[in-house]
Amino acid sequence: MAWWFALSQGKRHVGLFKIALFAVCLIPLLRLVWGAWNDTLGANPIEFITRSLGSWALNFLLITLCVTPLRKLTGWNWLLQLRRMLGLYVFFYASLHLSTYLWLDKFFDWQEIVKDIFKRPFITIGMSAFAMLLPLALTSTKGMVRRLGGLHWQRLHRLIYVIAICAVVHYWWLVKLDVSLPAIYSVLLCILLGFRLLWPGQGRRNVISGNFKPAQE
């Protein structure tokens, strides 16, 4: 189990893991670019690209939420140093997902876009999730942690749980008929949120006691 040993010793090689993670997280985008170049994205490539980017934004969101449970179960505290990168990739893919809708689907027809937001519930909740995700991305740096203060920063970034719920609901309402995949995402999210309820984090106690330290780096 060489890979398990490498992970257990990850604290010594965090820099290498970050480089590897950065490259791996780009693979979904590169596959889409390759598919578009070779015209292998199906009969409706715009829909395929939009949905793929949204799915990967949700995937990375759940992966980000996995960091804390995995750290607690394994004792690999160095995993927290990967969390900010994962969170920024959530924002990256969500931004691309939104951009393809605004540009390739609606061609920046703002009147039609506003109409969609108010008339199509899955777009309403998707836009709401992105609006909440934006301040989390903007405050992801160490400097913003210091400016906001640990307690306020922690409270703001708890929005990630609301965002995750909104993202799963957005996906569920989008597919309408075959909800098997949204159901799987829902179960995974319930497990991740349930873990936090059953195993309260040490981080919260540190914030309350005034010993907060940003976990991203």
C-alpha positions, -999 to 999 in steps of 0.1 A, spaced: 0 0 0 26 25 -11 0 52 -19 -14 50 17 21 54 31 27 84 8 -5 100 20 3 93 57 37 111 51 20 138 31 31 166 56 66 162 43 55 166 7 26 191 8 42 212 -20 43 182 -43 7 173 -34 -4 208 -42 13 207 -76 -3 173 -84 -37 184 -72 -36 216 -93 -28 195 -124 -54 168 -116 -82 194 -111 -76 208 -146 -82 174 -162 -120 178 -165 -116 212 -183 -89 198 -206 -111 169 -215 -139 193 -225 -115 214 -246 -102 182 -263 -138 170 -270 -147 204 -284 -116 204 -306 -124 169 -319 -162 175 -321 -170 145 -298 -193 163 -274 -226 150 -289 -255 165 -307 -258 194 -283 -222 204 -273 -233 236 -255 -256 217 -232 -229 190 -226 -203 216 -217 -226 235 -194 -238 204 -175 -203 190 -173 -189 222 -158 -217 223 -133 -212 187 -124 -176 192 -117 -183 223 -97 -205 202 -75 -180 173 -74 -152 197 -62 -176 212 -37 -183 177 -21 -146 169 -23 -138 201 -4 -163 191 23 -146 157 26 -114 173 38 -124 178 74 -140 143 79 -110 127 62 -86 147 84 -104 137 116 -106 100 106 -70 97 95 -52 123 116 -37 138 84 -38 175 94 -18 185 64 -49 179 42 -62 212 54 -35 229 34 -52 216 2 -87 229 11 -83 264 -2 -72 252 -36 -101 228 -38 -125 256 -28 -111 279 -55 -116 251 -80 -152 250 -70 -155 287 -78 -135 282 -110 -158 255 -124 -189 273 -111 -178 304 -129 -172 286 -161 -206 269 -157 -223 302 -153 -203 318 -182 -213 291 -206 -250 297 -197 -246 335 -201 -225 334 -232 -231 303 -253 -267 296 -242 -281 332 -238 -256 353 -257 -257 379 -230 -293 386 -236 -298 401 -201 -336 405 -205 -339 368 -213 -315 360 -185 -335 380 -159 -367 364 -171 -350 329 -166 -339 338 -131 -374 346 -120 -394 320 -139 -371 289 -137 -366 278 -101 -334 257 -108 -318 288 -123 -330 310 -94 -314 287 -68 -283 282 -90 -277 319 -92 -283 322 -55 -256 296 -48 -231 314 -70 -239 347 -54 -230 331 -20 -199 315 -34 -185 347 -47 -177 363 -13 -161 330 -1 -137 331 -31 -129 367 -25 -121 361 12 -101 330 7 -67 346 13 -47 348 46 -49 386 43 -87 385 42 -88 362 72 -68 388 92 -89 416 80 -122 400 88 -110 383 120 -111 346 126 -146 345 140 -162 366 113 -143 347 86 -154 314 100 -191 325 102 -190 337 66 -174 305 53 -201 284 69 -221 295 39 -205 266 21 -231 243 37 -260 264 24 -243 266 -10 -239 228 -12 -276 223 -4 -285 249 -30 -262 232 -56 -277 198 -51 -313 212 -53 -302 231 -85 -291 198 -100 -322 179 -88 -346 205 -103 -326 207 -135 -328 170 -144 -365 167 -135 -371 130 -145 -341 108 -138 -330 120 -104 -307 90 -96 -275 111 -98 -289 140 -78 -302 115 -52 -266 101 -49 -253 137 -44 -280 143 -18 -270 112 2 -233 121 1 -241 156 12 -263 144 40 -234 121 52 -209 150 51 -232 174 70 -243 147 94 -206 140 102 -202 177 112 -233 175 135 -221 143 152 -185 152 154 -182 189 161 -149 204 149 -120 215 171 -118 245 148 -151 259 161 -139 256 197 -106 274 188 -126 303 173 -147 306 203 -117 305 226 -98 331 205 -72 306 192 -84 306 156 -58 298 130 -67 298 93 -68 262 80 -61 268 43 -24 274 45 
